[in-house]
Amino acid sequence: MRRGCRYGEVYSFPLFVCTDCCAVATTRSVWMLECRSTGLLCSLEYLAVEVVDLPSNATRDSEKTHIIPRYLHLVIPNDEKLNKLMGDATIAGGDVLPNVEAVLLPKKTQEEVSSKDRLID
């Protein structure tokens, strides 16, 4: 995230800066308005990167080209920051998270465990 702001800074994220809203627009008031919008810009850019980064990794892992809501829905509970921010959000098209009780899973026998150990060695 960028610190501070400079007058006339080039943004990598599209943002509309309203410089007409001051009745008496001095150079300082316009600069302060742009500084405030830069802070908002940095916050929005950080959130966008956080929200899109992990689902894009899941998309790449599944060899797809588009991020679908399902990937976002699967990633949110695993990330602490995203879970705090969007844990209670309802994502349209996210489907239902898989939740299989451990009791229902097949039990591993001693032979299966030992054969897997032999493959690793």
C-alpha positions in Angstrom: 0.0 0.0 0.0 1.3 3.5 -0.8 2.1 5.9 1.9 1.1 9.6 1.6 0.2 11.1 -1.7 1.7 13.4 -4.3 -0.1 16.0 -6.3 -0.7 14.7 -9.8 0.1 11.1 -8.9 -0.8 8.5 -11.6 -3.2 5.9 -10.4 -3.2 2.3 -11.5 -6.8 1.9 -10.4 -9.6 4.0 -12.0 -11.1 6.6 -9.7 -13.1 9.7 -10.2 -11.7 12.7 -8.3 -14.3 15.4 -7.7 -12.4 18.7 -7.6 -15.4 20.9 -8.4 -17.2 20.3 -5.1 -15.3 23.0 -3.1 -17.0 26.4 -3.4 -13.6 28.2 -3.2 -11.2 25.7 -4.7 -7.7 26.8 -3.6 -4.7 24.8 -4.5 -4.5 23.4 -1.0 -8.1 22.3 -0.8 -7.9 20.5 -4.1 -4.6 18.8 -3.0 -6.2 17.7 0.3 -9.3 16.4 -1.6 -7.0 14.4 -3.9 -5.0 13.1 -0.8 -8.2 11.8 0.7 -9.3 10.2 -2.5 -5.8 8.6 -2.7 -6.3 7.1 0.8 -9.7 5.7 -0.3 -8.1 4.5 -3.5 -5.4 2.6 -1.6 -7.9 1.0 0.7 -10.1 -0.1 -2.2 -7.1 -1.4 -4.2 -5.9 -3.4 -1.2 -9.4 -4.9 -0.7 -9.7 -5.8 -4.4 -6.3 -7.5 -4.4 -7.1 -9.4 -1.2 -10.5 -10.6 -2.5 -9.2 -11.5 -6.0 -5.8 -13.0 -5.2 -6.7 -16.3 -3.5 -9.6 -17.2 -5.8 -7.4 -16.5 -8.8 -4.9 -19.1 -7.4 -7.7 -21.6 -7.0 -8.8 -20.9 -10.6 -5.2 -21.4 -11.8 -5.0 -24.7 -9.8 -8.1 -26.0 -11.5 -6.8 -25.0 -14.9 -9.7 -22.6 -15.6 -9.5 -19.1 -17.0 -12.4 -17.4 -15.1 -12.9 -16.8 -11.4 -16.3 -18.1 -10.5 -18.2 -17.4 -7.3 -17.6 -21.0 -6.2 -13.8 -20.4 -5.9 -14.4 -17.3 -3.8 -16.8 -19.2 -1.6 -14.3 -22.0 -1.0 -11.4 -19.6 -0.2 -13.1 -17.2 2.3 -13.2 -19.6 5.3 -9.6 -20.6 4.9 -8.2 -17.0 5.0 -8.3 -15.2 8.3 -8.7 -11.7 6.9 -11.3 -12.6 4.3 -13.2 -14.6 6.8 -13.4 -11.7 9.2 -14.4 -9.3 6.4 -16.8 -11.6 4.4 -17.5 -14.6 6.6 -21.2 -13.9 7.0 -21.7 -12.7 3.4 -24.0 -14.6 1.1 -22.4 -15.2 -2.3 -24.8 -15.9 -5.2 -23.7 -18.9 -7.1 -21.3 -20.0 -4.4 -23.2 -23.3 -3.8 -22.8 -25.1 -0.5 -19.5 -25.8 1.2 -18.7 -29.5 1.5 -18.9 -30.7 5.1 -18.5 -34.4 5.5 -18.6 -35.7 9.1 -15.5 -37.7 10.1 -17.7 -40.6 11.2 -19.0 -41.1 7.7 -15.6 -41.3 6.1 -14.2 -44.8 5.4 -11.7 -45.9 8.1 -8.2 -46.7 7.0 -7.0 -50.2 7.7 -3.5 -51.0 8.8 -2.6 -52.5 5.4 -3.6 -49.3 3.5 -1.5 -47.2 5.9 1.6 -49.5 5.5 1.3 -49.6 1.7 1.2 -45.8 1.5 4.3 -45.7 3.7 6.1 -48.0 1.3 5.2 -45.8 -1.7 6.7 -42.8 0.0 10.0 -44.5 0.9 
